[in-house]
Amino acid sequence: MSTIKVLASTALLSFTFSTLAQNVVTQAEDVSNDLGGVDLNDGISRKQANVMANYYCHLYVPGCGAVSEAKSVHARWEVSVETGVAARLHADAIYIEKHTGRASWGSGPSIFLRDVMGSPRPAPKPLNATLKALSGDDAASAMKIQFSVSPSGSTANHHFLRSSGDVKCDLSARRSVESWRFPPREAQVTLVASSKRCMADGAGRSHPR
């Protein structure tokens, strides 16, 4: 490949990824942000119980699919879970205790709110993308894609936590995240990418929401 072609390819790659209005955080930091302020004396709210249940389900429930809206049952929240390709309702629900922050499910482990909201390590950043932190309304309405980064720095296991509502837009966002490469690391890590608008595709185009 000629020097001119190499320079042209590099310029195109730089343009494609420098247009992203996006941020990347660890899974724990994303959950902590969604939980917001929590006072166990007042009790965990329904919204916070839903966040905790989603987090628990994707970590510990095999074949986790959708989780239902939390139901208040005395001193705890009860959240039904659908599992598998057929999205069948599982016999066991996820329970979130309102005043201890304890989450449990069937034979799975118990986790506590204080552990989820502990100071998370900063997320690694992709080598081939320029990111910009989101805040306020942008963060609250952003598309969110959860994915894992392998020790080699490649990404896998991509799925949407929040869709843009536009299939083409979502596809463009997913392809962009799939193309990211991270610095090599000792162990796999789960991250969450957020974007207030569609990310550029491989040709440098973008699809606004």
N, C-alpha and C positions, 0 to 999 in steps of 0.2 A: 504494500500500500504506500502511495506517495506521501511525502511530508504534508502536502496541501490537503490530501484527503484525511489524514490523521488530525490535522488542526481543525478541519471542518467538522469532523465527528465529535471532537472534544468540545467545540463551541456549541454544537447542537445539544449535547448532553448537559452542558452547563446551563443553557437556556431552559431546557425542559424542566430541570429540577429546581432552579432558582426562583421559579414563579410560584412555588407552593406556599400557601398560607396555612401552615400546619405545625403541630407540636407532637412530641412523643414522650410518654411517661411510662413508668412501670405499672403493672396491673394493680399493685397495692396502692400506689399514689392515685391512680384513676378512681379506685373505689373510695379512698379516703376523701377525695374531692367531691364525689357524688354524695357521700354521707353528710358532709358539712359538720356543723357543730352538734354535738350529742351530749345531753345531760341525762345520765341514767337515773337520777332522782325523779325527773319528769317522765322518763321512759322513752324507749325508741319509738319513733313515729312509724306510721304505715309505709311512708315513702322510704325511710331508712331500712325498714325490714325487707322491703322489696329489693333494695340494693344488696343487702347482706345475703339474701336468698339466692340471687343471681350469681353472686361471687362464689358462694358455697357450692351451688349446683355445678358450675363449670369446673370446679376443682375436684369435687369428691363424688358426684353422682354419675355413674357410668351411663353413657348415652344421653346425657342431659340435653333436653330440648327447651321447651318453653316453661316458664314458671307462672303460676296464677297470681292474682292480686292477693296480698296478705290479708288474712282474716283474724280479727281479734278474738282470742279465746282465753278469757281470764287474764293471767299474768304473762301471756306469751302470744306471739303471732304465729299463725299456721299458714304455710305456703305449699300448695299442691304442685307436683312436678310431672311433666310429660317427658317420656324417655323413648329412645329408639326412633327408627325411620317412620314407624307407624304412629308416633306421637301418642302413645298410650299413657293413661294416667297411672302413675306408680302408686303402689299400695302405701308407701311411706311418704309422709310430708316432711318438709323442712320446718323445724321449730326455732323461733327466735325469741329468747326470753327478754322481756321488755326492760327489766331493771338490772340485769347482769350482763347483757350483751352476748350471751352464749348462744351459738348456733349449732344445731345437731340434725342428723338425719339417719334413720335406720341404723345400720351397722357402721356408718361412717364416723369419722372423728368429730370431736367437739372443737370449735374454734371460738375465740372471744373477740369482741369488738376492739378491745384495747390492743390486741395483737395486729389486727387489720389496719388500725389507724396509727400504728407505731411509725417512727421516722423511717420512711423507705429510702433505699439507696437511690441515687440519681440514675436515670435511665441512660443507657448508651445511645449515641446519636449515629445515624447512618453516614457513611463516608461520601456517598454520592447524592446528597440532598441538602438543601438549605432550608432550615425550619424557622418558624416564627411562633412564639408563644401566643396562645389564645386566652382571653379573659372575658369576664362579664357575659353579655348576651351571646357573643360569638362562641364561647366555650359551652354555654348551656344548650345551644342549638346545633352544635357541630356534629358532622358525621363521625362515627367512631369505629375503627377496625382493630380488633384484637389479633395478635399474631405472636409467634415464637421466633426467637433468634437462636440458631444453633451455635455450638462452639466455633464453627468455621466462619460464622458471620452471615450465613444465608438465612432467609426467612421462610417460614412454613406455617401451616395450621391457621390460615387467615379466615376470620369470620366477622361479620358486622355485629356490633353491639347497638349501633344506631344507624339506620339507613337515611339517605338523602331523600328517598321517595322516588328517585329517578333511576331506572335500571341502567341506562347508559352512563350516568354519572357515577353510580356505584361501581360499575365494571372498570371505568377509568381509574377510580381511586384504588381499587384492589390491585390492578395491574401495576400501578406506580409503587405501592408498598411491596409487592412481590419482587420488584426490580432492585430494591434497596439492598445494600451490603454494609455490614457492620464490622467493627474491628474484631478480630478473633478474641475469644473469651474462654474461661475455664469450664463454664457450665451453661446450659440452656437457660434463657430468661424469657418471660412472657411480658410483652409490651402492648400499649394501646396508642394508636395514632388517631389524632383528631384533626379535622379540616372543616373550615367554615364555608368552603366552596369546593367544587370539583378540582381534583389535581390534574396536572397536565399529563397527557398520554405520551406514548413513545415518539410521536411525531411533533411534540411541542404544542399540541392543541389542548384546550381545556373546555369543559362543559359546565357553564354556570348553573347553579341550582335554580 
